[in-house]
Amino acid sequence: MLNRRILRIKAFKVLYSSVLCGNTSLSQAESQLDQSCEAVRDLYIYMLGIVSPLTRIARERIEAAKAKYNPTEEERNPNMKFAENRLAALLDGDDDFQKVFNKKKFSWAQYDLLLKKVMNSVVTKDYYKEYMASDEVSLDADCRLFTRIFEEEFVDSVELEQILEEKSIYWNDDLAYALTWCCKTFRSLAKGEGWSLIPLYQSEMLKGDGVESDKYFVRKLLQASFAGYEKYSAMVAEAVSGWEKERLFSTDVVLIVMGLAEVVTFPTIPVKVSINEYVEISKFYGTPKSRAFVNGLLDRLVQTLVNEGVVVKEGKGLM
């Protein structure tokens, strides 16, 4: 599930938090890293669980309309396509999914305001109207609809963001990634594949010899960054001048430290890959000037380590 870009971000957040606190031990940092990684899969499970509550809201609205004193013809004979969608029924009847969801003690029961707001938005959208008007009645059609809902209704929802922040300190910034995996799950379910808990690391999803462990990678990255922080941050301090020193306690320095630690620690990862990864992360967690700062300084310091013989890569073209 978790790719190396996400794992680098997870390690970066833990290291940055440790630097700010100043008294975090490596074992505490590793524990935080493990919890943060597992939290992404938890969020994926939690968001999958919203399918049935949204369906319930639709059914309740139909029943309420039927119970009116003088319902319209449409209210007496409603379109039940969404209210009886096959995806909700499939997840409700999947023992494995329900076992995992309930074991986590997850529930959407207290968030009817959000659910109703989402449905109010969904029913106004062209994709929903086209779905309801179509003669196609299938699990595939239902999965395609929920893919659109997940793609368009959740990412920028302030209410959902507040709910997720209340439920877990580790769910910040992970929603889009979790939703992507929900949509992948919808596509696999539409093909008739059963639901199963996704392996936490992408390397665990790959088969064959030579697959390097992503869990080992992120643990080793955090350990190397933690152990080398003073050395690498001192290199940064020596390399900057004048106005740039204001960055010495910023996210930029943490990213540069991690880049140096990665280049030194992992002989099979090309230098350019490592540098590019931290430059990309700096776009989201730094200032407008971070990209140029991280790129230029990290490149310069890596070259210094290469010249000193500290960086050794296995194979051609990795420098």
C-alpha positions as CSV (number, residue, x, y, z in Angstrom):
1,M,0.0,0.0,0.0
2,L,2.5,2.6,1.1
3,N,5.0,3.6,-1.6
4,R,8.4,5.1,-0.9
5,R,7.4,8.7,-1.4
6,I,4.8,8.3,1.3
7,L,7.3,6.5,3.5
8,R,9.8,9.3,3.1
9,I,7.1,11.8,4.1
10,K,6.2,9.7,7.2
11,A,9.9,9.5,8.3
12,F,10.3,13.2,7.6
13,K,7.4,14.2,9.8
14,V,8.6,12.0,12.7
15,L,12.1,13.3,12.4
16,Y,10.9,16.9,12.3
17,S,8.7,16.4,15.3
18,S,11.7,14.8,17.2
19,V,13.9,17.8,16.3
20,L,11.3,20.2,17.6
21,C,10.7,18.3,20.8
22,G,14.4,17.8,21.4
23,N,14.0,14.9,23.8
24,T,12.5,12.1,21.6
25,S,14.4,8.8,21.7
26,L,15.0,6.7,18.7
27,S,12.7,4.0,20.0
28,Q,9.9,6.6,20.5
29,A,10.5,7.9,17.0
30,E,10.3,4.4,15.6
31,S,7.1,3.7,17.4
32,Q,5.6,6.9,16.1
33,L,6.7,5.9,12.6
34,D,5.0,2.5,12.8
35,Q,1.8,4.1,14.1
36,S,1.8,6.7,11.4
37,C,2.3,4.1,8.6
38,E,-0.5,1.9,10.0
39,A,-2.8,4.9,10.2
40,V,-2.9,5.2,6.5
41,R,-4.4,1.8,6.1
42,D,-6.8,2.5,9.0
43,L,-8.0,5.6,7.1
44,Y,-8.5,3.5,4.0
45,I,-10.7,1.1,5.9
46,Y,-12.6,3.9,7.6
47,M,-13.4,5.6,4.3
48,L,-14.5,2.3,2.7
49,G,-17.0,2.1,5.6
50,I,-18.8,5.3,4.5
51,V,-20.4,3.5,1.5
52,S,-23.1,1.9,3.6
53,P,-24.0,4.9,5.7
54,L,-24.4,7.0,2.5
55,T,-26.7,4.3,1.1
56,R,-28.7,4.4,4.4
57,I,-29.2,8.1,4.1
58,A,-30.6,7.6,0.6
59,R,-33.0,4.9,1.8
60,E,-34.2,7.0,4.7
61,R,-35.0,9.9,2.4
62,I,-37.0,7.7,0.2
63,E,-39.0,6.3,3.1
64,A,-39.6,9.7,4.5
65,A,-40.9,10.9,1.1
66,K,-43.2,8.0,0.9
67,A,-44.6,8.7,4.3
68,K,-45.6,12.3,3.4
69,Y,-49.3,13.1,3.6
70,N,-49.6,13.6,-0.1
71,P,-46.5,12.2,-1.8
72,T,-45.9,12.8,-5.5
73,E,-46.0,10.0,-8.1
74,E,-42.2,10.0,-8.1
75,E,-42.1,9.8,-4.3
76,R,-44.5,6.9,-4.3
77,N,-42.5,5.1,-7.0
78,P,-38.9,6.2,-6.4
79,N,-35.8,5.2,-8.3
80,M,-34.2,2.7,-6.0
81,K,-31.0,2.3,-7.9
82,F,-28.7,4.1,-5.5
83,A,-30.6,3.0,-2.4
84,E,-30.2,-0.6,-3.4
85,N,-26.7,-0.4,-4.8
86,R,-24.7,-3.6,-4.9
87,L,-21.5,-2.2,-3.5
88,A,-23.0,-1.3,-0.1
89,A,-24.6,-4.8,0.0
90,L,-21.3,-6.4,-0.9
91,L,-19.3,-4.6,1.8
92,D,-22.1,-5.1,4.4
93,G,-22.0,-8.9,3.7
94,D,-18.2,-9.2,3.6
95,D,-17.2,-10.9,6.8
96,D,-13.6,-10.0,6.4
97,F,-14.2,-6.3,5.9
98,Q,-16.8,-6.1,8.7
99,K,-14.5,-7.9,11.1
100,V,-11.6,-5.5,10.4
101,F,-13.9,-2.4,10.5
102,N,-15.5,-3.4,13.7
103,K,-12.2,-4.5,15.3
104,K,-11.0,-1.0,14.8
105,K,-14.2,0.2,16.5
106,F,-14.9,2.5,13.6
107,S,-18.4,4.0,13.1
108,W,-20.0,6.8,11.0
109,A,-23.1,6.8,13.2
110,Q,-22.4,10.1,14.8
111,Y,-21.7,12.0,11.6
112,D,-25.1,12.2,9.9
113,L,-24.7,15.9,9.3
114,L,-21.6,15.1,7.1
115,L,-23.4,12.2,5.4
116,K,-26.4,14.3,4.6
117,K,-24.3,17.1,3.2
118,V,-22.4,14.8,1.0
119,M,-25.6,13.3,-0.4
120,N,-27.1,16.8,-0.9
121,S,-24.0,17.5,-3.1
122,V,-24.0,14.2,-4.9
123,V,-27.6,14.3,-6.0
124,T,-26.9,17.6,-7.8
125,K,-24.1,16.3,-9.9
126,D,-24.4,15.2,-13.5
127,Y,-22.5,12.0,-12.9
128,Y,-25.2,11.0,-10.3
129,K,-28.1,12.0,-12.6
130,E,-26.5,10.0,-15.5
131,Y,-26.1,7.0,-13.2
132,M,-29.7,7.1,-12.0
133,A,-31.0,7.6,-15.5
134,S,-29.0,4.7,-17.0
135,D,-30.6,1.3,-17.6
136,E,-27.4,-0.4,-16.5
137,V,-27.9,-2.1,-13.1
138,S,-24.6,-3.8,-12.0
139,L,-21.9,-3.8,-9.4
140,D,-19.6,-2.3,-12.0
141,A,-21.9,0.7,-12.4
142,D,-22.2,1.1,-8.7
143,C,-18.4,1.0,-8.2
144,R,-17.9,3.6,-10.9
145,L,-20.4,5.9,-9.2
146,F,-18.7,5.6,-5.8
147,T,-15.4,6.2,-7.5
148,R,-16.7,9.5,-8.7
149,I,-18.1,10.3,-5.2
150,F,-14.8,9.5,-3.5
151,E,-12.8,11.5,-6.1
152,E,-15.0,14.6,-6.0
153,E,-16.8,14.9,-2.7
154,F,-14.2,14.2,0.0
155,V,-10.8,15.7,-0.7
156,D,-11.8,19.4,-0.1
157,S,-14.4,18.7,2.5
158,V,-13.7,20.9,5.6
159,E,-16.2,18.9,7.7
160,L,-14.6,15.6,6.8
161,E,-11.1,17.0,7.5
162,Q,-12.2,18.1,11.0
163,I,-13.7,14.7,11.7
164,L,-10.5,12.9,10.7
165,E,-8.3,15.3,12.7
166,E,-10.4,14.5,15.8
167,K,-10.2,10.8,15.3
168,S,-6.5,10.5,14.7
169,I,-3.5,12.8,14.8
170,Y,-1.9,10.6,12.1
171,W,-4.6,11.1,9.5
172,N,-3.5,14.6,8.5
173,D,-2.5,14.8,4.9
174,D,-3.3,11.1,4.2
175,L,-6.8,11.4,2.9
176,A,-6.1,11.7,-0.8
177,Y,-3.8,8.7,-0.7
178,A,-6.3,6.6,1.2
179,L,-9.1,7.6,-1.2
180,T,-6.9,6.5,-4.1
181,W,-6.7,3.0,-2.6
182,C,-10.5,3.0,-2.0
183,C,-11.0,3.6,-5.7
184,K,-8.6,0.9,-6.6
185,T,-10.6,-1.4,-4.3
186,F,-13.8,-0.5,-6.1
187,R,-12.3,-1.4,-9.4
188,S,-11.1,-4.8,-8.1
189,L,-14.5,-5.5,-6.6
190,A,-16.2,-4.6,-9.8
191,K,-14.1,-7.3,-11.5
192,G,-15.5,-9.9,-9.1
193,E,-12.5,-10.0,-6.8
194,G,-13.1,-10.4,-3.1
195,W,-12.1,-7.8,-0.5
196,S,-8.9,-8.5,1.5
197,L,-6.8,-6.4,3.7
198,I,-4.2,-4.6,1.7
199,P,-0.5,-5.3,2.7
200,L,0.8,-2.2,4.5
201,Y,3.9,-1.8,2.3
202,Q,4.0,-2.0,-1.5
203,S,7.0,-4.3,-1.4
204,E,4.7,-6.9,0.3
205,M,2.4,-6.7,-2.7
206,L,5.2,-7.7,-5.1
207,K,6.3,-11.2,-5.9
208,G,9.7,-12.5,-6.9
209,D,13.3,-12.4,-5.8
210,G,15.1,-9.2,-5.3
211,V,12.2,-7.1,-3.9
212,E,13.7,-4.9,-1.2
213,S,11.6,-4.5,1.9
214,D,9.9,-1.0,2.2
215,K,9.5,-1.5,5.9
216,Y,13.3,-2.0,6.2
217,F,13.9,1.0,4.0
218,V,11.8,3.5,6.1
219,R,13.1,2.1,9.4
220,K,16.7,2.3,8.2
221,L,16.1,5.8,6.8
222,L,14.7,7.1,10.1
223,Q,17.6,5.5,12.1
224,A,20.3,6.9,9.8
225,S,18.7,10.4,9.8
226,F,18.2,10.3,13.6
227,A,21.8,9.1,14.2
228,G,23.4,11.5,11.7
229,Y,21.3,14.6,12.4
230,E,24.0,16.6,14.3
231,K,26.6,15.8,11.7
232,Y,24.5,16.5,8.7
233,S,22.8,19.6,10.1
234,A,26.3,20.9,11.0
235,M,27.3,20.5,7.3
236,V,24.2,22.6,6.4
237,A,25.2,25.3,8.9
238,E,28.7,25.5,7.5
239,A,27.4,25.7,3.9
240,V,24.9,28.5,4.3
241,S,25.6,32.2,4.6
242,G,23.8,35.4,5.6
243,W,20.1,35.4,5.2
244,E,20.0,31.7,4.5
245,K,20.7,30.9,8.2
246,E,17.1,31.6,9.1
247,R,16.4,28.2,7.5
248,L,18.5,26.3,10.0
249,F,15.5,25.3,12.1
250,S,13.1,24.8,9.2
251,T,11.7,21.8,7.4
252,D,14.3,22.4,4.7
253,V,17.1,21.4,7.0
254,V,15.3,18.2,8.0
255,L,14.8,17.3,4.4
256,I,18.4,17.9,3.5
257,V,19.6,15.8,6.5
258,M,17.3,13.0,5.4
259,G,18.6,13.3,1.8
260,L,22.2,13.0,2.9
261,A,21.3,10.1,5.2
262,E,19.6,8.3,2.4
263,V,22.4,8.8,-0.1
264,V,25.0,7.5,2.3
265,T,22.9,4.6,3.7
266,F,21.4,3.0,0.6
267,P,24.0,2.0,-2.0
268,T,21.4,0.8,-4.5
269,I,19.4,4.0,-4.7
270,P,20.6,6.4,-7.4
271,V,21.8,9.8,-6.0
272,K,19.5,11.7,-8.4
273,V,16.5,9.7,-7.2
274,S,17.2,10.6,-3.6
275,I,17.7,14.3,-4.3
276,N,14.6,14.5,-6.5
277,E,12.5,12.9,-3.9
278,Y,13.3,15.4,-1.2
279,V,13.0,18.3,-3.6
280,E,9.5,17.1,-4.4
281,I,8.6,16.8,-0.8
282,S,9.9,20.3,-0.1
283,K,7.2,21.7,-2.5
284,F,4.5,20.6,-0.1
285,Y,6.2,21.1,3.3
286,G,8.5,24.1,2.8
287,T,8.3,27.7,1.6
288,P,8.1,28.9,-2.0
289,K,11.9,29.1,-1.9
290,S,12.4,25.7,-0.4
291,R,12.7,23.8,-3.7
292,A,15.7,25.7,-5.0
293,F,17.3,25.8,-1.5
294,V,16.9,22.0,-0.9
295,N,17.9,21.2,-4.5
296,G,21.0,23.4,-4.6
297,L,22.3,22.7,-1.1
298,L,21.6,18.9,-1.1
299,D,23.3,18.5,-4.5
300,R,26.4,20.4,-3.2
301,L,26.7,18.5,0.0
302,V,26.2,15.2,-1.6
303,Q,29.0,16.0,-4.0
304,T,31.2,16.8,-1.0
305,L,30.5,13.4,0.5
306,V,31.1,11.7,-2.8
307,N,34.5,13.5,-3.1
308,E,35.3,12.4,0.5
309,G,34.5,8.8,-0.4
310,V,31.6,8.6,2.1
311,V,29.1,7.9,-0.6
312,V,29.6,4.5,-2.3
313,K,27.0,3.2,-4.8
314,E,26.7,-0.4,-6.1
315,G,26.5,-0.5,-9.9
316,K,27.0,2.0,-12.7
317,G,25.0,5.1,-13.2
318,L,23.9,5.5,-9.6
319,M,26.0,8.5,-8.8
